[in-house]
Amino acid sequence: MKQISTLISIVALAASGVLFYLHFSQKEQIKKQQVVTENKKSDSSAHFSIAYFDIDTLQKNYNGFKDAEEKIKGKDLSNRNQLSNLNNSNQRRLRELQEKAHLMTQTEGEAAQRELAQLQQQFSQKEQELDQELKKLQMELMTEIQEKVELYLKKYNQEKGYSFIFSYRPGELIYYKDTMYDITSHLVKGLNLEYAQLKKKVKE
């Protein structure tokens, strides 16, 4: 009986040892997995970086935008001159008809009224046409600038490796910024260099 009891105690002790080993072995594996996961998270966050550029500053200093503004101003001035000339012409015709009004028959008076209405309609149509031309030019130029900025940022980011590059304007979405991540000056310098090279090629 003592031998059996002793044997049972030895088996129980061995089983306890195995359970003890498995318990702490599993805990050690869990710890290792947690460390690996945390390291991965740490590595991922270490490679995550952002940057931003100030739109207002870019517009003030990018020569491509300045030239686009000049084109828009030129078109707007041309439109206003055309409308002014057309309006002056219509006013002259109005005065001519008014001077002859007392000599007109009823039929001639009605014809004069139709002519003036037609002139006014033509003026309104011309005004809308020129306004649409101006808006189209603005859209084309702004789209062209946006494409140039995006293309330059793609090339710029090949070396920098930013995860995100935001555009910033006071009062819009972003309420705080750290100037450490401001790449506006780099963007302006690079874009102006490319724009100067492009203008040089066009002249050649």
One Martini backbone bead per residue (centre of mass of N, CA, C, O) as a GRO file, in nm:
protein
  204
    1MET     BB    1   0.056   0.063  -0.021
    2LYS     BB    2   0.297   0.257   0.003
    3GLN     BB    3   0.386   0.225  -0.296
    4ILE     BB    4   0.128   0.333  -0.424
    5SER     BB    5   0.125   0.606  -0.279
    6THR     BB    6   0.400   0.693  -0.384
    7LEU     BB    7   0.332   0.673  -0.689
    8ILE     BB    8   0.102   0.878  -0.689
    9SER     BB    9   0.273   1.118  -0.589
   10ILE     BB   10   0.470   1.118  -0.827
   11VAL     BB   11   0.260   1.163  -1.050
   12ALA     BB   12   0.138   1.422  -0.935
   13LEU     BB   13   0.402   1.580  -0.939
   14ALA     BB   14   0.452   1.556  -1.244
   15ALA     BB   15   0.189   1.688  -1.333
   16SER     BB   16   0.240   1.957  -1.193
   17GLY     BB   17   0.497   2.022  -1.350
   18VAL     BB   18   0.369   2.032  -1.629
   19LEU     BB   19   0.157   2.249  -1.568
   20PHE     BB   20   0.359   2.464  -1.477
   21TYR     BB   21   0.512   2.478  -1.746
   22LEU     BB   22   0.274   2.544  -1.934
   23HIS     BB   23   0.180   2.801  -1.801
   24PHE     BB   24   0.454   2.966  -1.831
   25SER     BB   25   0.493   2.917  -2.133
   26GLN     BB   26   0.235   3.066  -2.229
   27LYS     BB   27   0.300   3.340  -2.100
   28GLU     BB   28   0.561   3.384  -2.262
   29GLN     BB   29   0.430   3.381  -2.544
   30ILE     BB   30   0.236   3.617  -2.498
   31LYS     BB   31   0.454   3.826  -2.441
   32LYS     BB   32   0.598   3.799  -2.714
   33GLN     BB   33   0.355   3.878  -2.887
   34GLN     BB   34   0.317   4.160  -2.763
   35VAL     BB   35   0.595   4.267  -2.839
   36VAL     BB   36   0.566   4.230  -3.145
   37THR     BB   37   0.313   4.405  -3.177
   38GLU     BB   38   0.435   4.666  -3.056
   39ASN     BB   39   0.668   4.685  -3.258
   40LYS     BB   40   0.491   4.714  -3.507
   41LYS     BB   41   0.348   4.967  -3.415
   42SER     BB   42   0.605   5.133  -3.379
   43ASP     BB   43   0.705   5.108  -3.672
   44SER     BB   44   0.454   5.228  -3.806
   45SER     BB   45   0.463   5.508  -3.653
   46ALA     BB   46   0.754   5.582  -3.742
   47HIS     BB   47   0.657   5.594  -4.065
   48PHE     BB   48   0.450   5.811  -3.983
   49SER     BB   49   0.389   6.102  -4.191
   50ILE     BB   50   0.346   6.460  -4.212
   51ALA     BB   51   0.216   6.739  -4.417
   52TYR     BB   52   0.212   7.096  -4.514
   53PHE     BB   53   0.039   7.365  -4.694
   54ASP     BB   54   0.000   7.704  -4.782
   55ILE     BB   55  -0.214   7.841  -4.998
   56ASP     BB   56  -0.175   8.149  -4.975
   57THR     BB   57   0.134   8.143  -5.005
   58LEU     BB   58   0.139   8.002  -5.277
   59GLN     BB   59  -0.024   8.219  -5.437
   60LYS     BB   60   0.180   8.459  -5.377
   61ASN     BB   61   0.462   8.286  -5.488
   62TYR     BB   62   0.350   8.153  -5.741
   63ASN     BB   63   0.403   8.223  -6.071
   64GLY     BB   64   0.173   8.059  -6.202
   65PHE     BB   65  -0.053   8.208  -6.046
   66LYS     BB   66   0.010   8.495  -6.130
   67ASP     BB   67  -0.034   8.449  -6.437
   68ALA     BB   68  -0.325   8.355  -6.412
   69GLU     BB   69  -0.435   8.617  -6.294
   70GLU     BB   70  -0.360   8.795  -6.539
   71LYS     BB   71  -0.540   8.646  -6.742
   72ILE     BB   72  -0.806   8.698  -6.594
   73LYS     BB   73  -0.787   9.007  -6.589
   74GLY     BB   74  -0.767   9.040  -6.897
   75LYS     BB   75  -1.042   8.911  -6.963
   76ASP     BB   76  -1.216   9.097  -6.789
   77LEU     BB   77  -1.137   9.360  -6.935
   78SER     BB   78  -1.229   9.274  -7.216
   79ASN     BB   79  -1.524   9.232  -7.144
   80ARG     BB   80  -1.585   9.522  -7.043
   81ASN     BB   81  -1.514   9.661  -7.311
   82GLN     BB   82  -1.720   9.521  -7.490
   83LEU     BB   83  -1.972   9.609  -7.326
   84SER     BB   84  -1.921   9.911  -7.342
   85ASN     BB   85  -1.930   9.937  -7.651
   86LEU     BB   86  -2.212   9.816  -7.686
   87ASN     BB   87  -2.359  10.020  -7.506
   88ASN     BB   88  -2.280  10.275  -7.663
   89SER     BB   89  -2.415  10.188  -7.926
   90ASN     BB   90  -2.702  10.165  -7.809
   91GLN     BB   91  -2.722  10.460  -7.710
   92ARG     BB   92  -2.697  10.593  -7.985
   93ARG     BB   93  -2.946  10.459  -8.109
   94LEU     BB   94  -3.147  10.568  -7.905
   95ARG     BB   95  -3.105  10.869  -7.970
   96GLU     BB   96  -3.184  10.855  -8.266
   97LEU     BB   97  -3.477  10.759  -8.215
   98GLN     BB   98  -3.564  10.992  -8.029
   99GLU     BB   99  -3.520  11.222  -8.245
  100LYS     BB  100  -3.743  11.069  -8.446
  101ALA     BB  101  -4.012  11.013  -8.296
  102HIS     BB  102  -4.193  11.270  -8.394
  103LEU     BB  103  -4.179  11.143  -8.710
  104MET     BB  104  -4.319  10.889  -8.649
  105THR     BB  105  -4.494  10.634  -8.701
  106GLN     BB  106  -4.645  10.374  -8.563
  107THR     BB  107  -4.481  10.162  -8.714
  108GLU     BB  108  -4.201  10.286  -8.657
  109GLY     BB  109  -4.224  10.282  -8.349
  110GLU     BB  110  -4.251   9.972  -8.321
  111ALA     BB  111  -3.982   9.907  -8.462
  112ALA     BB  112  -3.803  10.057  -8.258
  113GLN     BB  113  -3.880   9.887  -8.012
  114ARG     BB  114  -3.781   9.616  -8.127
  115GLU     BB  115  -3.487   9.703  -8.164
  116LEU     BB  116  -3.425   9.770  -7.865
  117ALA     BB  117  -3.494   9.488  -7.756
  118GLN     BB  118  -3.280   9.342  -7.924
  119LEU     BB  119  -3.032   9.491  -7.813
  120GLN     BB  120  -3.076   9.401  -7.519
  121GLN     BB  121  -3.061   9.098  -7.575
  122GLN     BB  122  -2.774   9.097  -7.698
  123PHE     BB  123  -2.635   9.204  -7.448
  124SER     BB  124  -2.711   8.974  -7.253
  125GLN     BB  125  -2.584   8.746  -7.417
  126LYS     BB  126  -2.296   8.861  -7.417
  127GLU     BB  127  -2.259   8.866  -7.113
  128GLN     BB  128  -2.293   8.559  -7.069
  129GLU     BB  129  -2.072   8.463  -7.262
  130LEU     BB  130  -1.831   8.608  -7.120
  131ASP     BB  131  -1.874   8.483  -6.841
  132GLN     BB  132  -1.826   8.189  -6.932
  133GLU     BB  133  -1.540   8.232  -7.039
  134LEU     BB  134  -1.417   8.315  -6.768
  135LYS     BB  135  -1.490   8.061  -6.605
  136LYS     BB  136  -1.340   7.864  -6.790
  137LEU     BB  137  -1.060   7.985  -6.753
  138GLN     BB  138  -1.042   7.952  -6.448
  139MET     BB  139  -1.075   7.644  -6.444
  140GLU     BB  140  -0.834   7.570  -6.624
  141LEU     BB  141  -0.608   7.710  -6.456
  142MET     BB  142  -0.666   7.570  -6.179
  143THR     BB  143  -0.633   7.281  -6.281
  144GLU     BB  144  -0.343   7.312  -6.380
  145ILE     BB  145  -0.222   7.386  -6.104
  146GLN     BB  146  -0.314   7.138  -5.947
  147GLU     BB  147  -0.158   6.933  -6.122
  148LYS     BB  148   0.125   7.047  -6.065
  149VAL     BB  149   0.122   7.009  -5.761
  150GLU     BB  150   0.068   6.704  -5.755
  151LEU     BB  151   0.313   6.620  -5.926
  152TYR     BB  152   0.531   6.741  -5.744
  153LEU     BB  153   0.455   6.590  -5.479
  154LYS     BB  154   0.519   6.309  -5.583
  155LYS     BB  155   0.821   6.362  -5.630
  156TYR     BB  156   0.889   6.474  -5.348
  157ASN     BB  157   0.781   6.206  -5.188
  158GLN     BB  158   0.990   5.993  -5.276
  159GLU     BB  159   1.196   6.104  -5.057
  160LYS     BB  160   1.018   6.167  -4.792
  161GLY     BB  161   0.759   5.977  -4.717
  162TYR     BB  162   0.474   6.068  -4.688
  163SER     BB  163   0.145   5.988  -4.598
  164PHE     BB  164   0.062   6.302  -4.574
  165ILE     BB  165  -0.069   6.596  -4.762
  166PHE     BB  166  -0.174   6.908  -4.669
  167SER     BB  167  -0.397   7.165  -4.697
  168TYR     BB  168  -0.386   7.518  -4.592
  169ARG     BB  169  -0.642   7.731  -4.431
  170PRO     BB  170  -0.768   7.965  -4.261
  171GLY     BB  171  -1.065   7.820  -4.114
  172GLU     BB  172  -0.999   7.519  -4.239
  173LEU     BB  173  -1.039   7.243  -4.034
  174ILE     BB  174  -0.759   7.336  -3.938
  175TYR     BB  175  -0.661   7.449  -3.593
  176TYR     BB  176  -0.373   7.306  -3.596
  177LYS     BB  177  -0.009   7.371  -3.627
  178ASP     BB  178   0.315   7.250  -3.707
  179THR     BB  179   0.588   7.404  -3.855
  180MET     BB  180   0.763   7.145  -3.888
  181TYR     BB  181   0.544   7.046  -4.136
  182ASP     BB  182   0.627   7.275  -4.329
  183ILE     BB  183   0.645   7.284  -4.712
  184THR     BB  184   0.600   7.552  -4.869
  185SER     BB  185   0.886   7.649  -4.954
  186HIS     BB  186   0.954   7.397  -5.119
  187LEU     BB  187   0.716   7.417  -5.314
  188VAL     BB  188   0.770   7.696  -5.433
  189LYS     BB  189   1.056   7.646  -5.534
  190GLY     BB  190   0.995   7.401  -5.719
  191LEU     BB  191   0.770   7.527  -5.895
  192ASN     BB  192   0.933   7.773  -6.001
  193LEU     BB  193   1.149   7.610  -6.141
  194GLU     BB  194   0.962   7.456  -6.338
  195TYR     BB  195   0.825   7.710  -6.461
  196ALA     BB  196   1.082   7.839  -6.578
  197GLN     BB  197   1.151   7.600  -6.765
  198LEU     BB  198   0.887   7.609  -6.928
  199LYS     BB  199   0.912   7.904  -7.035
  200LYS     BB  200   1.180   7.857  -7.182
  201LYS     BB  201   1.074   7.645  -7.384
  202VAL     BB  202   0.856   7.823  -7.516
  203LYS     BB  203   1.055   8.042  -7.626
  204GLU     BB  204   1.224   7.827  -7.798
   0.00000   0.00000   0.00000
